[in-house]
Amino acid sequence: MSRPTLADFKKKALSKAAVKKEYDALSPAYKLRLKLIALRQKAGLTQEQIADVLHTNKSNISRLENANSEISPKLSTIEQYAQAVGYDVEIKFIRKRN
């Protein structure tokens, strides 16, 4: 008997309406944090280097990039971060599918 994969677990969990609703609610914040990390790495910067540019502590950058963080960053922080890695921020609204 084979061991269940993470994909199997996710599929089973997301089949439950309450889990799917929570997953969908957290998805934008998770994707944002993954994007921030990818942009920083593409720019060749460490968390410490970006902290220096933003005049903050490495721990604040770590918290900003942490997918499990319960703290929502301010838009101004995201803009400063983006500028530090050579990007501008563009916000896009997408109509919900019901």
C-alpha positions in Angstrom: 0.0 0.0 0.0 1.5 3.3 -1.0 1.8 6.3 1.3 -0.5 9.3 0.6 1.2 12.2 -1.0 0.9 15.9 0.0 -1.2 16.4 -3.2 -3.6 13.7 -2.1 -3.9 15.2 1.4 -4.5 18.7 -0.1 -7.1 17.4 -2.5 -8.9 15.6 0.3 -8.7 18.6 2.7 -9.9 21.0 0.1 -13.0 18.9 -0.6 -14.3 20.1 2.7 -16.1 23.4 2.3 -14.8 25.0 5.5 -11.2 24.1 4.7 -11.6 25.4 1.1 -13.0 28.7 2.3 -10.2 29.3 4.7 -7.6 28.2 2.1 -9.0 30.6 -0.5 -9.0 33.4 2.1 -5.3 32.9 2.9 -4.2 32.3 -0.6 -3.6 36.0 -1.7 -1.3 36.7 1.4 0.6 33.5 0.8 1.1 34.2 -2.9 2.2 37.8 -2.1 4.9 36.5 0.4 6.1 33.9 -2.2 6.4 36.7 -4.8 8.3 39.0 -2.4 10.8 36.2 -1.7 11.2 35.4 -5.4 11.8 39.1 -6.3 14.4 39.5 -3.5 16.2 36.4 -4.6 16.1 37.5 -8.3 17.6 40.8 -7.3 20.4 38.8 -5.6 19.7 40.3 -2.1 19.6 38.6 1.3 17.0 39.5 3.9 19.8 41.4 5.8 20.6 43.5 2.7 17.0 44.4 2.0 16.6 45.3 5.7 19.6 47.7 5.4 18.0 49.3 2.3 14.6 49.7 4.2 16.3 50.9 7.4 14.8 48.0 9.4 15.9 44.8 11.1 16.3 41.5 9.3 13.7 40.0 11.6 11.1 42.4 10.2 11.9 41.2 6.7 11.8 37.6 7.8 8.3 38.3 9.3 7.2 40.0 6.2 8.2 37.1 4.0 6.9 34.4 6.4 3.9 32.6 5.0 2.7 31.7 8.5 2.8 35.3 9.7 -0.5 36.6 11.1 0.6 40.2 10.6 -0.6 41.9 7.4 2.0 44.2 6.0 1.0 47.8 5.1 0.8 48.7 1.5 3.5 51.3 2.0 5.9 48.5 3.3 5.1 46.4 0.2 5.8 49.4 -2.0 9.1 50.1 -0.3 10.1 46.5 -0.5 9.2 46.3 -4.2 11.2 49.5 -4.9 14.2 48.1 -3.1 14.3 45.1 -5.4 13.7 47.2 -8.5 9.9 46.9 -9.0 6.7 49.0 -8.7 3.5 47.6 -7.2 0.4 47.2 -9.3 -2.9 46.2 -7.7 -5.4 44.3 -9.7 -9.0 43.5 -8.7 -10.6 40.4 -10.1 -14.4 39.8 -9.9 -15.3 36.9 -7.6 -16.7 33.8 -9.1 -19.7 32.6 -7.3 
